[in-house]
Amino acid sequence: MSASTTTAPTAPPSPRGRRGGPAPAAPSGGRRRRPPLLLLLPAAVILIPLVAYPIYQLGLLSVLDFGQAQASGGAPTSFVGFGNYSKILSDGQFWSVLLQTVGFAAFCVVATLAVGATLAVLLTKVGRWPRLVLTTAAMAAWAAPAMTGSTVWSFLFDTNLGLVNHTLVKLGLTGFHEFNWFYDKWTAFLIVGAVVVWHSFPFVMVTLYAGIRAIPEEIMEAAALDGANTWTTFRRITAPMLRPILTIVVIQSVIWDFKVFTQIYVMTEGGGIAGQNLVLNVYAYQKAFASSQYGLGAAIGVIMLLILVIPTVLYIRTLRRTGNEL
């Protein structure tokens, strides 16, 4: 009678490595985060002083009575605390300029987003060579320095030698003979806004085009089969899927357009007739350098910094949540 053979149960795998040592423990969350922070440390060592020191000097100057006499050493510098801020905030011109700045920035942001989004969708519809030409032209506008672009546009709308006036007169619109586009407040803002949009739309176009190309083609094909036109597809499918990118683009455009300086200063020659086209950056420049009231100019700069902290925080927060639902 043969003995029955029993199979020994299989032992669970040993938590040891090949050589019998203990298996390596999973890295903790703190250790996973430490190397990226260490990699950022060299950049932080350089960037933090470059940003912190000017902000410190700006804040220090804003609480001092510092004008041309103090800058030349002819008079002592005195501490005034919040006196400069009180003087600025009680000035009716400051609030008028702030309102103009907000309105001008809002117009530029909306126009930039509209032009950039339209051209981004157009890039997905045209062939290779038209796409290359359009992208190259947009990159040329983006690469042009603000000073150069503003000067060229000023020549285009020049009263006597401008190509725009010359063309309109040739077309029979004799009312534009020696027409001054920058005499009226709103036409001046409109032209300067067009220059700002011309400089800004390529970033929006390229960013949104990259986002559209990342959308699965199956979704776009399904929308086309359902009979959706281009506008419906963008409004119902493309825009919701691009919401994280659109949020970043809008916040960044708000930051850029709120602190516009070069275009306004160059094209309106320092803020227009009687300061009718002033924005906060140009207003601060005039207070600080044209009037030699450096403390007041610094106070305006600090107020602008505090205003821009809000969209900046939103921008950083959005960047960290780009992959999640906003």
Buried (B, 14 or more C-beta within 10 A) or exposed (E): EEEEEEEEEEEEEEEEEEEEEEEEEEEEEEEEEEEEEEEEEEEEEEEEEEEEEEEEEBBEBBBBBBBEEBEEEEEEBEEBEEBBBEBBEEBEEBEBBBEBBBEBBEBBBBBBBEBBBBBBBBBBEEEEEEBEEBBEEBEEBBEBEBEEBBBEBBEBBBBEEBEBBBEBBEEEEEEBEEBBBBEBBEBBBEBBBBBBBBBBBBBBBBBBBEBBEEBEEEEBEEBEEEEBEBEEBBEEBBEEBBEBBBBBBBBBBBBBBBBBBBBBBBBBEBBBBEBBBBBBBBBBBBBBEEEBBBBBBBBBBBBBBEBBEEBBEBBEEBEEEEEEEE
